[in-house]
């Protein structure tokens, strides 16, 4: 239970923490270098105080909800809702024996994001203003281009982003753990033909290649002016990432599977840009620390997936490069929330006309996909 302070007397305390787990089918089979899937599970956390509700979410196992309900929620009831960092520290300590990486980190992230949204709503300010806005807009890149797409599907998706004037796009390669190298390169050539020379072209192997193979592929990608080579090898192999980095003109990047600050410290020197995922890394509280760590080494950060959960936090990051406009998560967030954003000339502009992150949950839609 929290201690009564002047702040809690004015703003009340955390009264409830609830979760909803929903599994939403994809609009077509999706796959990358190391995985295929036909649905995505979202765990939504709602934290309430004095009749106001803050919302956060993560894309992960339903087990995340169990960690929230059984471990994290009891720590928050009675605490002051403005003391987000104090709540975060208590949750991190409680995860010691459960494990911060993985499910524990995703649960922590969803709750932390909900707490920040709640704080901004209680203060009746947009979240990006509460955090201290640096950028009026956040650049995005279109992301999808799944290995399960045929040429027509790939062309349709890429053309759509170009029509929307998104000047950066990314496709998946590394198919079947790197066993379809010829198809990978053919698809990259096709993508370049579709988007033309003016659009930045990115690729993501999801760790599907071995180091030597990734170096060989990188040389072919350089000829197609690929600017971004994401996870050419496993993100658990910093030394391998560094080898590839020194062998290509493209920026080598990783970080989406980082769950704590120490992980991102190991990425420094191995990548050209650090990716961070607010639904995994420990929420907004940890994302801001990761950005500061990167800035100390003159690195930029890029937000991974979940665009509407990132946009406010990334608006407050001086060393921001861009944010992933990921097809699957864009579709889900548009389904389950009112107030979602649309790219404008390749950027998202956080709203000033709503408090918090500006999204309102469509309860009926979310409940329609509720997991059993």
C-alpha positions, 0 to 999 in steps of 0.5 A, spaced: 500 500 500 502 507 498 503 512 503 498 518 504 502 524 501 499 531 499 499 528 492 495 522 493 490 526 497 489 531 491 489 526 486 487 519 489 491 513 489 491 507 484 484 503 485 484 497 480 489 494 475 485 490 470 487 486 463 484 484 457 487 479 452 485 478 445 487 474 439 486 477 433 487 474 426 491 477 421 488 479 414 493 474 410 498 469 413 504 473 415 512 470 416 519 473 416 526 469 416 524 465 423 517 465 424 510 464 421 503 466 424 496 467 422 494 471 429 496 476 434 495 477 441 494 483 445 494 484 452 491 491 454 492 493 461 487 498 464 489 502 471 484 507 474 484 512 479 478 517 481 474 515 475 480 516 470 483 510 466 490 509 463 491 504 458 497 500 456 498 494 452 503 489 449 503 484 444 505 477 447 503 471 450 496 471 455 501 469 460 503 477 461 496 478 463 497 473 469 504 476 471 500 483 471 494 480 475 498 476 480 504 480 481 504 487 479 497 489 480 497 488 488 504 492 488 500 498 485 493 498 489 494 504 494 500 508 491 499 515 488 498 514 480 503 520 479 509 517 482 510 512 475 517 511 476 516 509 484 511 504 481 516 502 476 521 501 481 517 496 485 515 492 479 522 491 477 524 489 484 518 484 484 520 481 477 527 478 480 525 471 481 520 471 475 525 474 470 525 481 467 526 478 460 520 476 456 513 475 459 515 479 465 518 485 461 512 485 457 507 485 463 511 491 466 511 495 459 504 494 459 503 497 466 508 502 465 505 505 459 498 505 462 501 509 468 503 514 464 497 515 460 493 515 467 498 520 469 497 525 463 489 524 464 489 526 471 493 532 469 489 533 463 495 534 458 497 530 452 502 525 454 507 528 449 507 535 453 507 531 459 514 528 457 517 534 454 516 534 447 522 535 442 519 533 436 512 536 433 512 529 429 515 523 428 518 520 422 515 513 420 517 507 415 512 502 412 513 495 415 511 489 412 513 485 406 512 478 409 516 472 406 509 469 405 507 475 400 507 473 393 509 479 388 503 482 387 501 482 394 508 485 396 507 490 390 500 492 393 503 494 400 509 497 398 505 502 393 500 503 398 505 506 402 508 510 397 502 513 395 501 515 402 507 519 401 511 515 406 518 515 404 521 509 407 519 502 407 521 495 409 520 488 407 522 481 410 528 477 408 532 471 411 526 466 409 526 459 412 532 461 416 536 463 410 535 457 406 531 461 401 537 466 399 536 467 392 528 468 393 530 474 398 534 477 393 529 477 388 524 480 392 529 486 394 530 487 387 522 487 386 521 491 392 526 496 389 523 496 382 516 498 385 518 503 390 523 507 385 530 510 387 527 516 391 524 511 396 529 509 402 528 501 402 530 497 408 530 489 410 529 485 416 532 478 416 529 477 423 536 473 425 535 468 420 542 468 417 549 466 419 554 471 419 558 469 413 552 469 409 549 475 412 556 479 409 555 476 402 547 478 402 549 485 405 554 486 399 548 484 394 544 489 398 549 495 397 548 494 390 540 495 391 541 501 395 538 498 401 539 503 407 537 499 413 539 491 414 535 489 421 538 483 425 542 480 419 544 475 425 541 474 431 540 479 436 544 475 441 550 475 437 553 482 438 559 480 435 556 477 429 552 484 428 559 488 429 562 484 423 556 485 418 556 492 420 563 493 418 562 489 411 556 493 409 554 501 407 547 499 410 546 501 417 546 495 421 540 495 427 537 491 432 534 491 439 527 489 439 528 484 443 531 488 449 528 488 456 533 492 460 538 497 460 544 492 460 542 489 454 542 496 450 549 497 453 551 491 450 548 493 443 553 500 443 558 499 438 555 493 435 549 497 431 548 503 427 542 505 430 538 502 436 531 499 436 527 499 442 520 497 443 516 500 448 511 494 449 518 490 451 523 494 454 520 496 460 515 501 458 516 509 457 520 509 463 525 505 461 525 507 453 527 514 455 533 511 459 535 507 453 535 513 449 539 517 454 544 511 453 544 511 446 545 519 446 551 518 450 554 514 444 552 519 439 547 513 437 540 514 434 534 510 436 528 507 432 521 505 435 519 498 434 512 496 432 506 498 436 506 505 433 501 509 437 504 506 444 510 509 441 509 516 438 508 520 445 514 517 448 519 518 441 516 525 441 520 527 447 527 523 445 532 528 442 536 523 438 530 520 434 531 517 427 524 514 426 518 509 428 516 503 425 509 503 422 508 496 422 502 493 418 499 488 423 499 493 429 497 499 425 491 494 423 490 492 430 490 499 433 485 502 428 480 496 430 481 497 438 482 504 439 478 511 437 483 517 436 488 513 432 493 517 427 494 517 420 501 518 417 502 525 414 508 526 409 511 520 412 510 523 419 505 522 425 503 528 429 501 527 436 494 530 438 494 536 442 486 536 443 486 529 447 489 528 454 494 522 455 496 518 449 489 520 446 486 513 444 479 511 447 478 503 447 473 500 443 471 495 448 466 492 444 471 490 439 476 488 443 471 483 447 469 480 440 476 477 440 477 476 447 481 469 448 478 464 452 
